[in-house]
Amino acid sequence: MPRPPLIHVAVQQSLKDYIEANDMRPGQAMPSESFLARQLGVGRNSVREAIKALESLGILETRRGIGVFVKEFSFAPLLDNLAFGMRDSLRDVGELREIRRVLETGLIGQTIEVIGDDDIAALRDVTARMKARAEKHESFAAEDQEFHQLLFRCQNNRMLNALIDIFWSAFAKASQFHGMDNDDPLATWADHHAIVEAIARRDAEDARRRLDEHYEGLARVIARYSPNPG
């Protein structure tokens, strides 16, 4: 026989149903714990546990001395859990790399259709900073993240920008977990430089190919650190 859900898990779903049924928006206050406990026929501890769980998911937030409120949506909880969950598996890191590759290569053509000279100039600036750091054997993780954000900024798609940022950050954090280093930073700079120049020429096919090659390079790094490369 299937086990019944834990009380606080059932309460979590009830609270989410309440938020949805009442079309509650970020910043709106939830009813008090005592009110919710009476309505649901459970103890206040179960309500409190459910609220804490929904806080960890970024759905609710507690303001000390004021109450519990619906929270503005954020990908931050997903990002933290995604990176942490991949700390023991290079296979997961590799699969995340593939998702990034498909997402970026699939959408780079749209970027080329709408990107302006200002964004191209910004991309050239960030790759110049990458090169300067690479020549000094310094990390350029911040510039790398900025580069991938800039690639798609012109599309004005907030969800896309958030997903790209999440996948980049989760990959970077997971790489740190596994101690993966960039053995050839100048080659990484060259990849990014070639992508920018293909975009500047409005050559979607070449830009897509350059992105593919960049992600193939990341795949080789992951394979090098894998305990079972075969």
N, C-alpha and C positions, 0 to 999 in steps of 0.2 A: 504494500500500500504506500502511496506517496506521502511523504512527511508534510504536515502543514507548515506554512511559513512561520518564522519567528514573529512574535508580536510586533517588535519594532520595525521589522521589514514590511509587514502589512500596513503599519501606520505610515511608513514612508510613502507607500503608494497612495494611501488615502490623502496625505497632505499634497502630493503632486496632483491628484485628481481634484482636490479643492482649489488649488491655484488655477488649474485649467478651466474648471467649471465656472469660476468667478472671473475669468479673464483678467487675472491680476498682473500688474505691470511692475517692472523693477522700481523699488522704493516704496511699494505699498506694504502696509503692516499686516502681519498674520494675526489671527485671534490669539488670545492668551493660552498658555499651556493648560490651565485649568478648564477653560472653555473647550478646547480641543479634546482633552481627556474625557470630559463628560459626553461630548457628542459621539466620540468613538467607543465609549464604554471600556476604556483602558486606564491604567495608572499613569500619573504624570511622568514617571520615570521612562515609560515606553515612549511617550511623546518626546521627552527630552532627548532620548537616544536617537529617535528618528530625525529630529531637527539637527543634531550633530552630524548625522550621516549625510543629510542633504546639504549641510554647510560644506562638508568635504567635497561634495560634487559641484559646489559653486551655485546651487539653486537658492539657498537661503543664507542670510547673514544675521548674526546676533549683535545688536548694539547694546552694550552693557548699560543697564539702568533704563533702557528705553523699550526694547522689545525685539521681536524677530521680524525681518523684512525679506521680501522677495529681492533677490540679487540680480544685478545687471549680468547678462550672459558673458561668460569668459571661457576661453579655451585653456586657461592656466591649469585647472585641475587635471584635464586630459593630458596636457603636456607633461606635467610632473609624473603622473602615473605611467604614461607611455615610456618615458625614458627609464624610469625605475624598473619597469617590467622587463626591459630588454637587457638588463645588466648581466644576465647569465646566459644569454643566447646570441651568438654572432649570426645565427640563421635569421633571427628576428631583425637584426640590424640590416642584414642583406635584403630582406623583404621590404623594409622601410625605404632603403635606397631605391629599390625598383619602383615603389609607389611614387617617390619623388621624380624619378626619371620619366615615367609615363605622364605624370601631371605636367611637368615643365615642357617636355618635348611636344606634348599634345596641344599646348596653349601658346607656344612661342610664335606661331604664325599670326595669331590675333594681336600679339604685342607689336609685331612688325607692321601691321596694318595701321596702328593708331599711335605708335610711339613718336614723341616729338624730339626736337633737337636738344631741348633742355635735359631730358632724361638720358639721351645718348651721351651728352657731356658729363652728366653725373656718373654714368657707368664708366666712362673713360677715366674720370677722376679717381673712382674707387679702385680700378684696376692698376692705376699708377701707384696708388698707395700700397696695394698688394705687392707690386714688384719691388718697391723700396724696402718693404719689410722682409720679403723673401731673400733679397740680396744680403740682408743683415742676419739671415737665419732666424728671424723673429716670427712668432705666430701672427697670422692675420685673420683669425676667426671672426672678429667683429666686421672686418671689411668683406669677408666672404658672405656673411649673413646679409649685410647691406646690399651686396651685389644681387643676390637672389630676390630680395625685396624689390629692388629697383627694376628688375627685369619685367615685373608684372604690375608695377604701380600705375602705369598708364591705363590699365584696363578698368580702374576704379571699381574693383570687385572686392569688397571687404572680406567676404568669406574666403575667396581664393587667397588673398593676402595673408589671412590668419592661418589657413591650412599650410601654406608654404612656410610660414614662420614656424609653425608647430613642427612640421616634418624636419626642417633644418635644425631647430634647437634640440629636438629629441634625438636626431642622429648624432649631433655634436656631443650631447651629454652621454649617450650610449658609447660613443667612441672613447670618451674619457674613462668610462667604466672599464673598458677593455684595453686601455693603454695604447690605443692605435695612434701612431705618429705619422705625420706627413714627411716621408723620406725625401721628397723632391718638390719643395715649395715653388721653385721656379717653373717647373712643369705645370703645376696647378695654376700659377699666374698665367702661363701661356694659354692654357685652356680657356680661362675667363676672357683674356684679351681677344682670342680668336672668335669667341661667341659675340663679343661686342662689335667687332669689325664686320662680322657677317650681318648683324642687325643694322649697322650703319649703312651697309650696301643694300638693305632691304631684301636680303637673300634668305628667304625662309628655309629653303632646303638645306643650305649650308649651316645656318644657325641650328637647325634641328640635328644635323649630323654632328656638329661640334658639341652640342649638349650631350648627345649619346656617347660620344667619345669621353667626355668628362666623367660621366657616370660609369662608364666601363673602367676608367681609372680607379674610381672608388671601389668598384667590385674587386679589382685586383688587390687593393689594400686590405679589404675585408678577408679575402682568401688567404693572404699572407699571414694574417693573425689567427686564422681558424685552426683549431687543433686537429681537424680532420679535413684538410684541403681537398681531398679526393671526393 
